[in-house]
Amino acid sequence: VATRLHVSFGGQNSTARVQGNEVVLDEAAPLVVTEQDGRCRVDGAGLTADGVAAATGDVVWVTVAGEVFAFTVADHATRQRTSSRDQDALTPPMSATVVRVNVAPGDTVRDGDVLIALEAMKMELPIRAPRDGVVRAVHCRPGELVQPGDVLIELDD
Amino acid sequence: MIRRVLIANRGEIARRVIRTCKRLGIATVAVYSDVDAGAPHVREADAAEPIGPAPATESYLDIENVIDAARRSGADAVHPGYGFLSENAAFADACEAAGLIFIGPPGGVIRRLGSKSGARAAVAAAGVPVVPGETPKTQEPDDVAAAVARVGVPAVLKASAGGGGKGMRIVRADANVHEAITAARSEAERAFGNGALYVERLIERARHIEVQVIADWHGNYFHLLERDCTLQRRHQKVIEEAPAPRLDARVRARLHEAALAAARAVGYVNAGTVEFLLEGDGPRAAFYFLEMNTRLQVEHPITEAITGLDLVHLQLHVAAGERLTIDQKNVRAEGHAIEARVYAEDSRRLLPQSGRLIHYREPEGSGIRVDSGVVNGQTITVHYDPLLAKVIVHADSRDRAIAMMDDALARFEILGLLHNIAFLRRLLARDEMRDVRAHTRFIEETIAELTTAPPAATVRVAAAIAAFTAARAAAPVTETMGATDVESTALDPWALLGRWEL
């Protein structure tokens, strides 16, 4: 069974189809990704390169040859995964600017709703509700620079 | 004799001082703000004292809190590291008043060198070259303009009371001198409440060369060769090397002599650095005193690499009142060393970054030293300097050192925030760096090229890894279990044994 994903970085969006070790980006020739000891090797399209990845929230951080990337990866499954009852989801994953605040105190929200949109490195990062609830307080405004650890929103059950 | 040292700092420099103390059997006391309670320097010290909340002004910069911590902990000496209180004369005085040995020069020396004009006058009197310039006869605009004419253009107008670039104006051949004087004066008045100006020749396309010195309380002065710190950005050093490449032997010797003369002129004690601007090439290159830093420098490890000396050990030795027994003739550069500073930053916009290090692995290998203040899983806050680590390489030649540094940086794995490793690698790859043709404004002038988007092939590789990682994490439970099974089989010691019989 193939997993279909949208992968974004720096304002560029790609579609990815992942089946086992094969990754097809934007319908191009497949790349083969193998993992060993936490490191990934990519083979295909005439190249071989190594990198390391780790995910936090909706962001997958990747480093290849000293370059660092923060990809936003979207699909239904990832959303489910990151919609855990993890309070960290209400803090930005990196230094970012608030673009939109979609809710106000008293609003009822559903698990997975996008509460706040942040922007960093030309990409939009959604801050989603980790569960159903009612917004108790909003601690940020559009245009504001926020940091990991800042509490952006508080929810009541 | 020093038995217990309080380190009034955090991060990599606190850890670095702790390392030498441990080796010498000296007990260490760390200090920490509330957000640093779990930081590596706190864990590695023998004891630790809280000194206040996260903002540095209420903790690492609060003299009273630090002195109290030293008293509580029973320390007999204080190492200030760099930054924070390291060049604060009042702090050195407060240590002395509290009966603590301050590991650095006396407060009076720090105070004297902290004044730019005072330092300039003191070293000039000792024959150390300073940037040519003059103080106008009066502050009348015509007299200031006459001073500009005598110094020659390009010149720079500077606020006599100033610093930090405020009240400064560059005057070029085609500029209106009187307009520049009016602008500099009003800025100086607003910033310092004093509009007095002086004039200096503008030194352009210069290199930054500094000489490490060390002196004891018995009047013995030594230099420990020089460092080239030309590659900087907004006065923040980025890559440093020792010894300085492409430097005429006679000029090098004169630089060392000038640094020692400057140190003697102010009665310097302990480790310090005399900074110079170097203009021109070959035996006719000219150099001018910039300032003297009264602390251990961030880039001291490259000096340690080529001299084989431990600068913190020497500092402790001097602070304890011992004599230095360095044989100056035998202080020679062994090979070539380079340091690169790894910052948590968005290099394009030069913005510090914060975040959690979700994966952090330093490069290892012969000739590679990494001095870092962080560990895997640590959260980097916006409260302090964004320096994550210093990578130091030491090789038998400069070319080899550059290659080693590039390889070490490529193998440095940091995930969870933006950093400058790709920028450092692009800088190392430049011909201007390799041929020693860069000047102190080189990075600013080429920043667009040094921070271009990564190559398309690299982005594709990274995107494939991101998709693969996300798909695996999101895979249905059965598949995940399958993967786990495979992994546990591989790690199962019974499986690894192969066929066996009892």
Chai-1 contact restraints between the chains, C-beta under 6 A:
chainA,res_idxA,chainB,res_idxB,connection_type,confidence,min_distance_angstrom,max_distance_angstrom,comment,restraint_id
A,T3,B,A471,contact,1.0,0.0,6.0,A-B,restraint_1
A,L5,B,A467,contact,1.0,0.0,6.0,A-B,restraint_2
A,L5,B,A470,contact,1.0,0.0,6.0,A-B,restraint_3
A,V7,B,A463,contact,1.0,0.0,6.0,A-B,restraint_4
A,V7,B,A466,contact,1.0,0.0,6.0,A-B,restraint_5
A,V7,B,A467,contact,1.0,0.0,6.0,A-B,restraint_6
A,S14,B,A463,contact,1.0,0.0,6.0,A-B,restraint_7
A,A16,B,A467,contact,1.0,0.0,6.0,A-B,restraint_8
A,V18,B,A467,contact,1.0,0.0,6.0,A-B,restraint_9
A,V18,B,F468,contact,1.0,0.0,6.0,A-B,restraint_10
A,V18,B,A471,contact,1.0,0.0,6.0,A-B,restraint_11
A,V23,B,A464,contact,1.0,0.0,6.0,A-B,restraint_12
A,V23,B,A467,contact,1.0,0.0,6.0,A-B,restraint_13
A,V23,B,F468,contact,1.0,0.0,6.0,A-B,restraint_14
A,L25,B,A463,contact,1.0,0.0,6.0,A-B,restraint_15
A,L31,B,A464,contact,1.0,0.0,6.0,A-B,restraint_16
A,V33,B,A464,contact,1.0,0.0,6.0,A-B,restraint_17
A,V33,B,F468,contact,1.0,0.0,6.0,A-B,restraint_18
A,C40,B,I465,contact,1.0,0.0,6.0,A-B,restraint_19
A,V42,B,V461,contact,1.0,0.0,6.0,A-B,restraint_20
A,V42,B,A464,contact,1.0,0.0,6.0,A-B,restraint_21
A,A49,B,V461,contact,1.0,0.0,6.0,A-B,restraint_22
A,G51,B,I465,contact,1.0,0.0,6.0,A-B,restraint_23
A,V52,B,E413,contact,1.0,0.0,6.0,A-B,restraint_24
A,A53,B,I465,contact,1.0,0.0,6.0,A-B,restraint_25
A,A53,B,T469,contact,1.0,0.0,6.0,A-B,restraint_26
A,A54,B,I358,contact,1.0,0.0,6.0,A-B,restraint_27
A,A54,B,H359,contact,1.0,0.0,6.0,A-B,restraint_28
A,A54,B,L415,contact,1.0,0.0,6.0,A-B,restraint_29
A,A55,B,A473,contact,1.0,0.0,6.0,A-B,restraint_30
A,T56,B,I358,contact,1.0,0.0,6.0,A-B,restraint_31
A,V60,B,A466,contact,1.0,0.0,6.0,A-B,restraint_32
A,V60,B,T469,contact,1.0,0.0,6.0,A-B,restraint_33
A,V60,B,A470,contact,1.0,0.0,6.0,A-B,restraint_34
A,W61,B,L415,contact,1.0,0.0,6.0,A-B,restraint_35
A,W61,B,G416,contact,1.0,0.0,6.0,A-B,restraint_36
A,V62,B,A462,contact,1.0,0.0,6.0,A-B,restraint_37
A,V62,B,I465,contact,1.0,0.0,6.0,A-B,restraint_38
A,V62,B,A466,contact,1.0,0.0,6.0,A-B,restraint_39
A,T63,B,E413,contact,1.0,0.0,6.0,A-B,restraint_40
A,T63,B,L415,contact,1.0,0.0,6.0,A-B,restraint_41
A,V64,B,T458,contact,1.0,0.0,6.0,A-B,restraint_42
A,V64,B,V461,contact,1.0,0.0,6.0,A-B,restraint_43
A,V64,B,A462,contact,1.0,0.0,6.0,A-B,restraint_44
A,A65,B,A410,contact,1.0,0.0,6.0,A-B,restraint_45
A,G66,B,L409,contact,1.0,0.0,6.0,A-B,restraint_46
A,G66,B,A410,contact,1.0,0.0,6.0,A-B,restraint_47
A,G66,B,I421,contact,1.0,0.0,6.0,A-B,restraint_48
A,G66,B,A422,contact,1.0,0.0,6.0,A-B,restraint_49
A,G66,B,R425,contact,1.0,0.0,6.0,A-B,restraint_50
A,E67,B,A422,contact,1.0,0.0,6.0,A-B,restraint_51
A,E67,B,P454,contact,1.0,0.0,6.0,A-B,restraint_52
A,E67,B,T458,contact,1.0,0.0,6.0,A-B,restraint_53
A,V68,B,L418,contact,1.0,0.0,6.0,A-B,restraint_54
A,F69,B,A462,contact,1.0,0.0,6.0,A-B,restraint_55
A,F71,B,A466,contact,1.0,0.0,6.0,A-B,restraint_56
A,V73,B,A470,contact,1.0,0.0,6.0,A-B,restraint_57
A,A77,B,A474,contact,1.0,0.0,6.0,A-B,restraint_58
A,T78,B,A470,contact,1.0,0.0,6.0,A-B,restraint_59
A,T78,B,A474,contact,1.0,0.0,6.0,A-B,restraint_60
A,R81,B,A474,contact,1.0,0.0,6.0,A-B,restraint_61
A,M94,B,G355,contact,1.0,0.0,6.0,A-B,restraint_62
A,S95,B,Q353,contact,1.0,0.0,6.0,A-B,restraint_63
A,S95,B,S354,contact,1.0,0.0,6.0,A-B,restraint_64
A,Q147,B,S354,contact,1.0,0.0,6.0,A-B,restraint_65
A,Q147,B,V382,contact,1.0,0.0,6.0,A-B,restraint_66
A,P148,B,S354,contact,1.0,0.0,6.0,A-B,restraint_67
A,P148,B,G355,contact,1.0,0.0,6.0,A-B,restraint_68
